[in-house]
Every structure is written in C-alpha cells, then in structure tokens.
Amino acid sequence: MTKTSEINNVARRSVLLGLAAGTFVLSARLSSPARAQEKKYGGEGMPGGLKDDPRLFLSIAEDGTVSLLCIRAEMGQGIRTGFGTVVADELEADLGRVKVLQAPGNQGRFGNQDTDGSRSMRHHFEPLRRIAAAARQMLEQEAAVRWSVPVTEVKAENHGIVHGPSGRRLDYGALAKGAAARPVPARDTLLLKGPSQFRYIGKDVPLIDNFDITTGKATFGIDARVDGMAYAVVARPPVFGGKVNSYDAAKTMKVPGVLKVVVIEPPTEPVVFQPLGGVAVIAENTFAAIKGRSQLEIQWDDGPNASYDSVQYRKSLEEAAAKSGKVVRNDGDVDKALEGAAKRFTAEYYVPHLAQAPMEPPSATARVTAAGCEVWASAQNSEAIRTDLSKRFNMPIDKVTVNNLLLGGGFGRKSKPDFASEAAICSHAMGGRPVKLTFTREDDLQHSFFHTVSVERVEAGVDGNGKPVAWLHRTVAPTIAAIFATGANHEAPFELAMGAVDNPFAIPNFRVENPEAAAHTRVGWFRSVSNIPHAFAIQSFAAELAASLGRDPKDYLLELIGPPRLIDAGAMSDAWLYGEDPKRYPFDTGRLRAVIEKAAGEAGWGRKLEQGRGLGIAAHRSFVSYTAVVTEVAVNPKGELTIPRVDIAFDCGAVVSPDRVRAQLEGACVQGISLATLGEISFKNGRPQQTNFDAYELTRIDGAPTEIRTHLVNTGAFDKPMGGVGEPGVPPVAPALANAIFAATGKRIRSLPIRDQLAGKV
C-alpha cells in the first residue's frame, strides 16, 4: 500500500450528487444478498427484512483515488475496513489508495442500514464484489478501446490496466473518465475472482481508520461540533412508564449558563423509538446543564411499574417455569418418555437483566428548523431516527438527514435512538439552534433498553445406558416484542429460535414451552440477545447430565448432538428477522461437532490438572456461525477465581479479515466473562439499583483470562454463505466458565452473576 488509507464521513449533498469529486461514478442496483444468492444456494426468497435495492457508490478520481461509500455503522468491528478490503480486492485496487466514506442515513436510497444481527459483511460480501467487478471490467473495456486491442488482451493489475502483449499500462485515474461513460456490465457477464486470486481477502490488513482513532482525529458521536450549539441533559422518570406530576425549575434557571427547561412528553404506544419523557435542561455547556438538572424539583408519578422488584419477579418467573406453558416445539411424546425413563434430572438457571454499557454513552446533536432536521450521532439504526423525527415534526422523511459518526461501542443500545429524538426535541424548543444531548453514565445505566431477565427450567429423562430419551425446556423471559406492542408476554419466534426451539440434540421426545412473562422495563437488543440465557441453561445442563452419569462432558455433549447431519431449521430459525431464507442456513451438526473437537484438542482436553483447577466446555450456534469454548479456571481455597486460559474454536465459513474475527472473539470472551461474573441490573421499587461502574462492574485486567487462544475453522469456504462474527462468541462463554468451576470445585453455578458464590465454598 502506498499510503495510509482514510476514513471520512460524507455529507448528504455529495452523495446525492453521486460523489461528485470522483471522475468515475458507479451506482449499481444491487439485490439483497438473500435474493442474489438464491440461484447459487437454492431457496424461495425471504419474508422481508433487508430492502431489495441497496445502493453502494464507488468513484475513482483522476489521481486514482478510489472512494467507497459504507452503509453500515463502524463501532469497533472493523466493517469499514472490511468493505474497503472486499472492494479493493475485487477491483484489483491498491488498498492504500482507497477511501471509505460513511453514508448518511437514507434507507430509501441505500437499503437497510441497521447495524445489528452480525450481518454487515455476510449480507454485503457478494454485492460488494459485484459492484467492484463491474467497475474493473469497465476500466478494462476503456483501456482496450484506448489501445485498439481486444479486451481479452488486457487485465486489471494493481490499480491499473496492463496490455499483456505490449506491457503497456494505464493507471485507474487515467481511465476513470472514459470508463464512467461505459454501460454497467450485466450481472451474468461479471467475472468474479476466485479465492486463489485474492490479494487482501482472507489476509490480515490494518484497520484503515486506525491512525485517526489512535491519534484522536476520528470523530465519534460525542465529539460532534456544530456552530452555535447548546448542550442538554434530561431528567427522566426513574421508573419505566412514569411521568412528571409537577416540577419547579426556579433554582435551575439561576444556574449560570442554563438557557431553558423543556418538558419531554412520555411515550405513546409503541415505545420502541421514543424517549421516556421527563424534563430537559438546555445550557451553554454540559456542566451547566448537569448542574441545572440537579437543581430541578420534580414530583414523579411512578406509574404501573413502581413495584417492580427483581427478587420478587424472579420468584414469579420460577413459579411460571414450574407450570406448563405455551408449547413452541413438540416432538414425540415427552410426558410418556419421562414417565418411563430410568432416571430424571431437573435444573433451573437464572440470568438477570444486563446493560449494554458502551464506553461512549449515547449522545446526539440535532438541528431542527422549518427547512428540515439534521442529526449527528453514533447510531446503529439511522433509519429509526429518520422515521421517528419525520413523524414527530410532521415533515417528509427526505427532510431528515442523519450523519452517522463512529460509535464508541454499541452492543445493541444504539439501535434504539431515543437519545437522538431528545436532542431534536431540544433543538426544536430552542427555535432551531443546534443542541447536543449527552447521557451521563448514570443516565446510560438507568435508562437503557436492557437485556431480558430469564429463568430457564430444563428436565431430561435417560434410559438405563444414560442415553437421553426426553427433553423438556421451559424458557420464561420478558420479550423485546413488548416495546413494539402492548400485551406481548411471550418470547417472539426469533428469540425462541436463539438456542431453544432450534436445539440440535438428537433426542426423540423433545418439547419446548414458553410460559408468559410481562415486561416491567424496556427490553431491547443486546449482543447475541436470547442466545445468552438459552446457551447458559442448555450447555450447563448437558454438563450436569454428564457429571451425574459419570461421563466425560465433551464426549457426552457430542453424544447429545448426535451424528453429523443437516437440520432444516424452517420456522425454528431467526434468519427471517434479518431478511434471510432459513432454507439457506440449515443447522449443520457436523460443523458444531467440529468446533467442539477443535477447541477440546487445542485446549488439551483430558489433561490432568492440579487441585483447584478445572476445564469446562460449551458450544452454541448463533447467527449462522458455530462456536465452542473450553475454559480453564483456577479457584484458590478462599474461593478466588482466576482464568489462566480460554480456547475458542469458531466456524463462520469464509473470512474476509482473520485479525478482525480474532479480535471479535477475544472481545466476546472478555465480555462474556464480565457478564457471567459481575453483570447484573436489578430493580427495587421500579428503579434500577446500579448507577455507575462501581455497582455495574466490568471485568478488569485481573479478572480477564491470562491467555485467549482463537482457532478459526473453514476460513476458505467461499462457496458457502457466510456466518456472522460480532455476536456468536458470547453465548458459550458463561456455561463453559460455570462448567469449569464445577470441574475445579464441585460447585454448580446455576445463577448469574457468579460474584461471590465461591467465597468460603472451596
């Protein structure tokens, strides 16, 4: 590469002009990945999700600089590097001469831009390749005409076109203007590279925006600056569903710098994109706004959730789990098989509410005038901002512009852009003056869209040889669907398909039930979503069965999974949520078995360990990827836990950037351990009890694994659909840790977080 690649944000105007700075502009209509791969992989399409006409823009300037528009948000996963890598490779461009520009929010123009579901690369790998291949062939055609030679004699090579017989060469910049006038090749005429020809794909490349991030030049949402802007914070109801009864802002208005106090109305149904309501304080600086907020005298009506109490609510979940519930999967005759079983086993598992707690708390800057609304924010779902503000201010959605900046973490929290709506409300109240609204850490932890709380009850019956003959799983948890519609008290199909109904165990009599559970706080997206409680219960229980039967946990897990086979997920799939055809992604138990064997082999499964040490194993499939984790723990006589090593085997199929995959797995491991050992949001009198990192603790260096070893499998499988990367590493971490603790101490962990459960028990 000739120079450091750059990342920029592109203004809406330049996009609408077709990246006017570039001489060669290619705007191709690209079908959704599901439809694009239908012929290749079979299937009948999907019931919706990803828009069927996403558009990516590629331009080449006269100096040869390639500019690429990225339509997904960058929040540390490296997607902008990934987009640039794929296009540079298929275009045969020098990656060092590629700029990646961040697209503004505009679903109507670009297609789905919601950055969640571990799908940014797997949904765009093929479309990106097609747009780059089309550009490459147009450049080759232009060079052939210039030289008056057959196009078969020219070839793209390292950012230029070379004439084979004569050795003549032209840089892309010299060909760009003429190539731009040529028709875009039809899809069936595109010549895509084979994996053996890849220069960058499948290899480690530097993050193309790493220099700006590490030197402080990059702009995150909280860094946004607009001339003349004011600053705001909001006093929100301490209880979800509450509202302001009365308030007195006299003291607030005496704080130097405070400009205005604005009431934000509580949400109407549904609440999915809307702020909680409350009172905003707008000032000349954030310090004054926070100081002014502290002087507000507010009388709150706590509303219907004032009695929400985590201890009591857990009891209600446990009571529900002890009774029959809505049947969501039913194979064979579970009751009869349980009655005839030689042995029966039952266990319950608990996972509390969790907060995403991104290191950059939510923040947005907005300017609302009669001419339109413009927002600068770190958002995973920019279209949600546009939709809400269009309705809120009764303006055409094309008048709402969202400039998406770098995210300092997201984990699902920034898919719900209530913070952007609050900023826009404040700007509107200020007559169009730009306003930056910031969540403090306390705001973030107490007013999130929390990960659901869950009780999972699992029962199994085995025959005289220890072979399972029946499996009954009751999963009880408030659903994300509750923020979309009132009366949603059952887990949604996509949540149930995250490990519960799509459990691959080869057991003839199998039933999954889903008793009701009402939500009393906002439940939202969280990294890997319902896979967390389902995997914790299922993989812990599998290890418990093995221990009770005197079997090796790894061998027994493989026996439960059964022989390699393809399971047609059908309705038992979360694929439809992301606009994918479930038929394209059968559950391949052979791949799950392979990562288990790989992780176990690399970890030295079965090796003799000293007293107080143990190995635990767990595996899970999510987001079309397969993950297995083997954790080694050490527990001293005081009950203090350390983690010398974790081995993660991972199969997402083809890999664009191995280093990014390894980084995601390492981060997932640390986050999974943090959630398992420390993570908990609890409620009392309707209020979250954790307000900052002193109570909602995150794993620090001394609690993290000494060594994390990642093992990637099937990385060259470019003939198959890709799996996701960002989320699948999390679910097996907690059960592998709990199983290792049992191996080391004999103590079984069924309730998270672990915290001090080992103190004085060893």
N, C-alpha and C positions, 0 to 999 in steps of 0.2 A: 504493500500500500504506500502511496506516495505522500500522504499527509493524514493528519488526524481527521476522521470523519466528524461531521457536525450534526447536531440535532437542533431543530428550530421549531417554533410554533408559527403556523401560517395564518394570517388574517383571513377572515371570511371573504373579503373583496378579492384577494389574489386568487383564491380558489375558484370563485365564480368567473374570474377572467381566464381560468384554465392555466394557472401558474404562469402568468404572462411573462415572467422573467426568463422562462425557458424558451428556446427556439423550437425544439421538437416537443410537441404535447400529444400524449396518447391518452385518450379517455375511452376505456373499453367497458362494454357492458359485460358483467361477469355474473354468471348464475350462482346461486347458493351452492356451497360445497355438497350438500345432500343431493341436489339435482345434477350437479356437474359430475358426480361420481356414480350416478345411478347405473349408467350403462356398464361402467367398469366393474362395479361391485354388486349389481343387482338391486332389487327393491322397487317399491312403488311410490317413492317420494315420502313426504312427511306432512303431518297435520299443522304445519306452521312453525314460527319461531324466527329464523333468520330471514330477512327480506330477500326476495328473489332477484334483486337487481342492485347489489352493492357496486359502487364505482370507486376505483382507485386511479389516481392520476400520476403519471410518470412524465417528467420533462428532462430534456437534455439541452443545456446551454451551449453557446458557441465555443466556450472554453472546455467543453467536455464534461462539465459538472452534471451529474445525474441527481434530480430531485424526486423524491418519492413521498407520497402522502400516506401517513399511517392513520388508520381509522380506529385503532384500539388504544386504550389508555396505558401509559407506562407507569407502573407502580412498583418497579424493582424486579419484575420478572424478566425484563430484557426483551420485550416484544418489539421495540423499535429496532433493536439490533437484529432480531430475528427477521423482521420484514426486510430490512436492508440486505441481510445476508442472502436471503432467497432470491431477491430481485437481482442483486449483483451477480450471483452465480448464473442464473438462467439468462441474464442479459449479456453475460461474459464481460461484465464491467469490473473495473478496479474498485473494490470496496472502499478504498481510501478516497475515492472521488464521488462518493455517494452521500448526499444529504437526505436525512429523513425529517420531513416536516409533519407536525402534528395537525391532523384535520380538526376543524371546528365541529361542533355537534350539528349534525344535519342528517337524520335518518332517511329522509325523503331523497336526499342526493346520494348518500354513500352506503345506505343499507344499515343493518344492525350494528351499533357501536357499543353495545353493553358488554363491558369487560368483566365477565364472570363465567363460571362453568368450565374453566380450564379449556377454552376453545379457541382462543385467538389465533394460534398457529394451526391447529388441526382443521379449523374452518377456512383458513386462507392460504394454506400452502399451495394447493393446486391453482386457485385463481391468480395468486401472485406469480406463479411460474408461467401461466398462460399470458398474462399481460407483458411479462418480460420477454418471453419467447417471441411474441408478436412484434415487439419493438426491435428485437435483434434481427428478425427476418426482414423488417422494413429497412433497417440500416444496410443489411446485405444486398437487398434489391437496389437501393440507391447507389451503392458502390459499384455494382455490376453495370448499371446504366452509365455511370460516370466513365468507367473504363471500357465500355462497349464490349463486355465479355459475358459469357453465360453465368448465371447466378450460381451454378454448380461449381464454378471455379473460385468462388470467394467464400471466406469463412470469417466469422467473428472470432477475435482472439485478443484478450487482454485490453479491452477498451478501444478496440479499433477493428477495422476490417482489412483482411490480408488477401491479396490475389496470389493464389498458390503458384502458378507457373512463373510469374514475373517477380514475386516477392514484394510488389508494391503494397503500401499500407496507408490507410487514412484513419485519423482519429475520429471517434464518435462526434466530437464537436464540429468537425468539418463537414460531416454528412447530415447533421441533425436537421437543417432547414429543408433540404430536399426530401429526406426520409419522412418528415412530418406531413408532406403532401401526398404521400402514398396511401392507398387504402389499407385498412387493418386486415390482416390475413384472416380467413375463415378459420374457425376452431379446428375443423378436420384437416387443415393444411399445416397446423402448427407442428414443429419438430422440437419436442422437449428433450432435454439432456437425459442421458442415463446416469444412474448413480456413480458409475466409474468415471464420469466426466466432471463430477462436481469438484469445484476448487475450494469452496467455503462451506457448503452444506455438509453437515456431519463432522465438521472440524471445529476446534476451539478458535474463536475470534474475539478480540477485545470488545467490550461494550462501547458502542460508538458515541455514547454521551457520557462516558465515564470521566473524561477530563473535566468537563463542565461541572459535573456533580461534585467531584472531589476538590475542585478549586473554588466552589461557591458561585460559579457563574450561572448555573442552571436555575430556572425559575419554577418553584413549587407553588401550589395554591396559596400558601400562607405568605409567599414573597410578592404577590401581585401588588402593583402600584399603579394607580390612575390619578392623573392630575386633579387636585381639589377634593380628594375623597375624605370622607369622615369614617369613623370607626364605631362598631357596635358590638354589644353583647346582649344576651337575653336572659331574663329570669323566667324559667319555665316551670310549669306545675311540678311539684315534687313527686306527684303520683300520676301515673298514666291515666288519662281520662278526666283529670282535674281541670279546673279553670279558675280564673280570677274572680273573686267575690267583690273585692274593692282594693284600692291601692291609694297611697299618698306619696307623691313624688316631690314634695316640698324640699326635703333635705337633699334629694338627688340633684335638683336644679341649682342648688347652691354650690355644688362641687365645681371647681374651676375646670373649664373645658367641656362640660356637659352642654349639649345643644338641644336635645329633645328627648322626650319619653313617648313611646308609641306602644299602644296595645296591639298585640297579635291575637287574633281570634282563634279559639280552639278549632280543631279539625272537624270537618263533616265526614260522613262515610263515603268511600272508604278512606282510611288514614294513610295509605301506602306512601304517598309522596308529600304529605302535608306536614307542616310544623306542628308542634304540640300546643302552640299558643303560649301566652304569657305577656311579659312586658319587656320591651326592648329599650335600652339606653344608648343613645347616639351621642358621640362626643368627638372632640378634635383629635383624640388619641385613645388607644386601647386602655391605657392605665386609668384615664379619667372615666371611661365607660365602665370599667370594672369597679372602680371606687364608687361611682354613682349608683351602680346596681346594688352595692352593699348597703346603700342608704335607703333603698326603697322599703316602704312599709306596705306589705301585701297580705291580704287575707285570702287564703285559698279555700276553694271548695274542692275537697279531695276526690269527690265523685265515687263511682261504683267500685273502684279497686282499692279503696282506703284500707281494707282489712287484709290485703294480700300479704301472706306470711309464708316464707319458704319452708319453715319447719312443718306447718300445718298442711301446706299444699303438697309437700312430699308424701305425707300420710294419705292424702286423698288420692294421689297417683298410685300409691301402693295398694290401696283398697280397690281401685279400679282394675289394677293388674291382677288381682286375686279373683276377679269375676270374668265371665265370658264377655267378649266384645265383638265389634263388627268384624266378620270374617273377610279377610282380604286375599287369602290364599288357602286352598283346601285340597290337598292330595290324599287319596286313600281314606282310611278310617282311623283317625288319630286316637279317639277315645277307646276303641276296641283294642288297638295295638298297645296303648298304655296299660290297659287292664291286664293284658296277657304278658306284659314284659317281665323278665326275670328280675330286673332292678329298675327303679325310677329315681331320677335326680331332678332337683329343682333349685334354682338360684335367682336372685334379683339383683339388678345393677342400677346404679344411680349416677347420673351426670347432671350437674347444676347448670343454671344459666351462665353464659360466658359473654364477655365483652370483647369486641374486635381490638380495641385499644391501639389503633395505628399510632406510630410515633409522631406523625404530623396530625394533630386533631383536625376535625372538619373546619373548613374556612372557605369563604367565597366573597368575591367583590362583585357588586352589581350596580348598574346604572339604568334606571327606568325613566323614560321620557315618553312624550306623546308619539315620537317617531319610532320607538321600539325599545327593546330591552337587551342589554348586553351583559354577560356574566363571564367572570374569570374565576375558574375553580379547579380543584382537583376532584374529578368526578369519574366514577366507573360507568355511570349511565347518564351521559349528557342529554339524551333524548328525554329522559324523565324530567329534567329541569325544564326543557323547552315545552313539554306538554303541560306541566303544572303552571308555568308562568303565562303561557298562552291563554289558558282558561282563567287564571286568576285576574289578569289585566284585560281580558276580552280583546286580545289582539291576535292577528294571524300568526301562526306558528313561524312563518318565514321572517317575521319581525323580531324573533327571539334568537339571539346569537350566543352561543356558548363556546368560549375559548378554553380548551382543556389543557391544563398545565400538569407538570409532573406531580405524581402522588407520592407522598412520604408514607406509604403503606395504605392499605385499603381493607383487605380481608373480608369484603362484603359490605362494610359500613358505608362506604361512599357510593354504593349502588342506590342508596335511598337519600336523595339530595334535599332533605328538609332544610339544611343549612343554607343552600343557595336561595331557596324561597324566602327565608328570613331576611337575607341580605337584600333581596329585591323589594320586599315589603318596606324595609327601612329606607331604601333609596326613593321609593315612590312617596313615602311620607315626607322626605326631605325635598320634594319638588324636582327630583331628577338628579340631585347631587349624588355622585358615586359613594357607596358605602361598603366598607369591608367589615364583614361579620366574622368573628372568631369564637370557636368553642374553647374554653379552658379545659384542662384535663378533667376537672370535676364535672364540667358540662358533658364531656365526652362519655365518661363512665356512668353517669347517672341518667343520661337521656339518649341512649343508644337504641338500635334495633337488635336486641340481644339474641344470642343463640339459645335455642329452646332448652328447657329443663326436661329431663326424661327419666322414667322408670321402665326398665326392660325386665320382664319375667320370662325365663326360659325353662322348659321342662322337657326331659327326654326319657325314653324307655329303651333298654337294651336287652338283647337276648342272652342266653347262657354263655355265649362266647364274647360278650361285650360289644356286639355289633348293634348299632342303633336301629331300632325298628319304628320309633315315633319321635316326633319333634313338635313342640308347641311353643310358640313365641308370641307373647303379648307385649306390644310396644305402646307406651302411653306417653304422649307429649303434646303440648300445645303446638299448633301448626302455623307456619308462615302465612298460610291462606287467611288467617284471622285478620291480617292487616288489609286484605283485599276485599273481604266481605264479612258481614256480621253473621254470627251463628255457625262459623266454621270451627267445629270442635273435633274433627278427625284429621289425622295426618293426610296431606294431599298425596295423590298417587306418586308424584315424583319423589316425595320424601320417603314413602314406603319402599320405593324401588332403589333406595340407597342402602342396600345390605340386608333388608328384612325379607321382602317378598322375593327378591332375586337371589336369596341364599342358595349356593350351588350344591350343598351337601346331598349326597346320594342316599337319601332316606325315603323309603316308600310312602310312609304316612307322615304328612307334613302340613301343619296348619299355622297360619299367622293371623292374629287377631289385633284389632286396633280399638280399644275402648276410648270413650270420649275424654277429652281434656280441654277445658276452656282456658283461653289466654287472658292473663291479667296484666300484661305489659306488652310492649311492642316486640314481636319476634321477627327476626329478619335473617338475611343471608349471613353466613359465617363460613370461613374457609373449610370446605368439604361437607358442610351442612349436616344432614341427619346421618351421614356415614359415621360420624364420631360416636354417638351412643350405640348405634346398631353394631358396629365393629367391636366396640368395647365389650358389649354383652356376649356376642356370638363367639368371639375368639377367646374371651376369658372362660366361657362355659365349656368350650371344646377342650381347653387345657384342664379344667376341673374334672371333666369326664375321664380324661386320660389318667390323671393322678388317682382318681377313685378306683379305676380299673387296673392300676399298676402298669400302665402303658407309657411308652415314650411319647411326649406331647407332639413332636414333629411327625412321627410315624402315624399317630392316631389322627392328626389333622389331615394327613394325606388320605387315610382310610375314609374319613368322613367325606372328603371331596370326591373320592371315587376315581375311576379311570378317566383318562383324557377323553373329552367329548365336547361337542358344541351344543349349548343350550340356547334355544330360540327364546330370547328374553320377552319378545312381544310386548304385552301390556305391562310386564314386570320390568320395565326399563325407564330410566329417567331421560332417555335420549330425546323423546318428543319435546321435552321442555326447551331444549336447545335447537329445535328445528331439524332434528335428525331422524332418519328412519331406523327404528330399532332393529329391523331385519338386517341392517348392515353391520350391526355390532353384537353378534351372538356372544354369550358368555363362554369363553374358551377355558375350560378347566385345565387343559394341558399347560396353558401359559401360567395359570395360577400355581399349579404344581411345580413348574419350572423355577419360578422365583423363590418358592419355599426351599427347594433343593439348593438353589444358588446361595441364598442367604445363609442357610444352615451350613453348607460346605465351607463358605468363606469365613464363617464365624468359628469353625471348628466345633460344630455341634457334637455333643457327647464327650468332649474332653473333660478330664477330672479337674475340679476346681476346689480350692481350699474352703474351709468352713466360712460361712457368711457370704459366699458368692454364689451366683446362680445365673443361668441363661433362660431367657423366655423368648417364645416365638409367636408371631401372629401374622396374618396375611389378609388382604382385602382387595377387592376390585371396585374401582370407582372411576367415573369419567373416562371409561373405556381403557383404563390402564390397570396394571396388576402390580401390587406392592407386597413385599414380605420384609419383615423386620425381625432381627434377632438382637436382643439387648442383653448385655452383661451388666449385672449390678453387684455392688458390694455394700453390705449392711453391717456396721460395727455393733458391738454389744450395747451401745447407747441407743441404737436404732437410727443412727445417722446414715443416710443413703448417699452413695456416690455411684456414678455410671462410668466405668472405665472405657466401655466401647459399645458402639451400635453399628451393626451391619444392615444395610438396606439394599435389597435387590429390586430392580424396577424394570418393568417392560411396558413402554408406551408405544412400542413399534419404532418407526423411523424417528431419528433425532436430528434436528437442524443444528443445535449447538449443545454438545455434550457438557460443556462447562456450565451453561445455564441450567441444564437439568440437574446436574450435581448440586449446584447452589440452591435450587428449589428444594431438593430432597434434604439437604443439610438444614435449611431453614425450617422445613416441615418437621424435622426431627426435634429441633430445639423448641419449636412452638408446641409440638405435641407433648413433650416432656413438661413444659411450663403449664399447659392446661391440666395435665394429669396430676401434677404435684401441688400446684398452687392456685389454679384458676377457679374462681367462683364469684358470681354476683348473687347475693342473697337479698331477700326483701323482708321488711318488717314494717307494719302499718302502711303498706303500699310503697315504701321508699327503698331504693337500693341502699345497702349498708356500706358499700365500698365507694369511696370518693376520689381516691388517688392511688398511686403506686405503692403507698405504704400499706394499703389494705388489699388492693387488687395487685398482687405481686407478680412479677415476671421473672423467669429463670435468669439468674446471673451466671457469671463465668464459673463459679464454684459448684453450681448445680447442673451445668451443662455436661454432656459427655466429654470425656477426655479425648476420644477419637470417634469420628463418624466416617465409616467407610461405605462408599456407594458403589454398586455393581450394576451396570446397565446391560440389559439383555435385548437382543433383536433390534439393535440400533440401525441396522441397514435394511430393514424391511419396508422399503419404499413402495412395494407393490400392494400394501395393505393400508387401510385407513389409519391415521394417527390417533393416538390417545392423548388425553390431557396430561399436564405436568404440574401445574401450580398447586392443586389440592390433594391428589391421591396419596401423597406421602404422609399425611397427617393421621388417618384413621387407625392404622395398625400400631401406632407408637404406644398409646396408652395400654392396650391389652398386652403387648409384648413386655412392657415395663412391669405391669402387675404380675404377669406370669413369671418373670424373672425374680421378682420379690418373693413369690411363693417358693420358687426353687431354692432361694438363698435362706429363707427363714421359716418356711412352713405356714406363713400367714397369708391368707387370701384377701385381696383387695377387691371389694365389690362396689365401693362408693368413692366417687371422686369429689374433691381433690384428695390426694393422699396425705398431704401436710404432715401432721404429727402422729398418724396412725401407727407408725412403727416405734415411736418413743416408748421405751420401757417394756417392749413386747419381745425383744430378742434375747 
